[in-house]
Amino acid sequence: MSTHKAPLELGRRHSMFASSMGMITGRVASMALGFAFWALAARLFAPAQVGLAAGAIAAMMLCTQLGAMGSGSAFISLFPRYQDRPSVLLDTAITIATLGPLVAGGLFLLFSSVAFSDLDVVAASAPYIALFLAMCVLGTVNIVLDQVSMALGQGVQVLSRNVLFGGVAASALIVLAVTTEGASSLQLFSLWVVAGVSACALGGLQLRSSTLRYRITPRIDRTVGGRLIRTGLPNHALTLTERAPALILPIVVTELLSPAQNAFWYTIWMMAWVVYIIPISMGIALFAEVSYHPESLATAVRSGVRSALGLGLAAAAGLALFANLFLSVLGDRYAAQGSTPLRILLLALLPLTFVQVYFAMCRSTRRLPEAILTGALTGLAAVLSAALAARPYGLAGMAWAWVAIQYLAGAWSLFRVHTLSADIVDPLVASPGVNAPMPADTTAAPR
């Protein structure tokens, strides 16, 4: 192994808690600024256009998850092996994260043009197509950059990039409101592209300023690329079963109810994710820690769960208490339509925490087929039940249907956690690195 200084060496790694808090505060800051964005949009523009833009953004985020192919998570897993030459690993991961979402985005555009009656607007014009594909790439690259920061123990970088993203998007929205009387969904969507470019540019500067003049070079090393795909895809399949249903639901609301109803749904969905992101972010930090110290998994899991539930329950209680106040900032219609379903969605924090623990244990004990099957069945049941409840019961019915499925999954997860508890540590100690558990990509969270 080479002994020269690693090009991506960033100095002292932060503790798991400090790094995870960087990720959590980054996501919370992103969502707070995202709330400001949607609050301003709701005040300034028609709900139908806001809802269409939110549906297009949800579709874009789904494409980023499909296109990433687990490259960001695989980077975390493989980084300990490539500390002496990490540039080839990062170059390959980012190149994959550029090509993959272009394919996923193209397939979505083809599907939407024949299957949708409202979101087909995305595939109806060349500017929308170009912006949609660009945002798919930018969103996926940001996923990889977040995972790189976590692998390097620098979760605080996630905070700075997300603050920049949210700040640029909100500022651009104000400029748009001043310069135009009524914005289209295309104009609203374009603001996200501007913010995405800014965040990726900052990520590149962070890498360059933290290394020996490192600069990303588009390339795919065949050996490294094969390892990234083999490591990332199986675990990415599980991540998709967790994230895809959350991104499909705004599309369901847009098509089954209306774009205006999706404006209400997307807002409360985004707010609920402020709570959900807490256990998910702790899971990513746990994974990064275990990649370096596999023997610490049992202790880290206990600490992470306590922290996630402590922070999550406090956040959920506060958000539920002031739901009507927060939503009234967007307008009386948002408060009337969204307060009840938001409070219902917050009830899912507890089962989602147990599901995350179960999935982590399945990853660590190489029971991915079991976890993927559980996640796929849960996601399918959640989407179908919410879709069936949409027209007769509205947004509140959708929320109850989704939460009910989460509690069923949580009960199964508790049972399996109990039966698998003896298998947490040994497999990781035996095979650290490539076989370590993969985290979920939290950039799937709505902003």
Order of alpha helices (4+ residues) and beta strands (2+ residues): alpha-alpha-alpha-alpha-alpha-alpha-alpha-alpha-alpha-alpha-alpha-alpha-alpha-alpha-alpha
